[in-house]
Amino acid sequence: MARFAIEAAGPGRLAASGELTFETAAQALQQGTQRMKGGNAWVLDLARVESGDSAGVAVLLDWLASAQARGASLRYESIPAQMLAIARISDLEDLLVSR
């Protein structure tokens, strides 16, 4: 069974690990939304995410929308290459990558 976890990694910082895929998307969405309820500026490190697919990209977009709806900001670090490729071909990369 696939696993996913998101943990506090310091003030305003979270770290995700495991798989961010169709199998874990619902759980991941719920965990991330819960973790980011308080606070107005978040950085989420994805360096330990081992795999991700289009459902994982959708979760990242949902987290962004949720943060924006609350007036908060969310920035991603170390987005896995395969998820960036999906975002790029879907013309969504600019939404996920801070420049």
Order of alpha helices (4+ residues) and beta strands (2+ residues): beta-beta-alpha-beta-alpha-beta-alpha-alpha
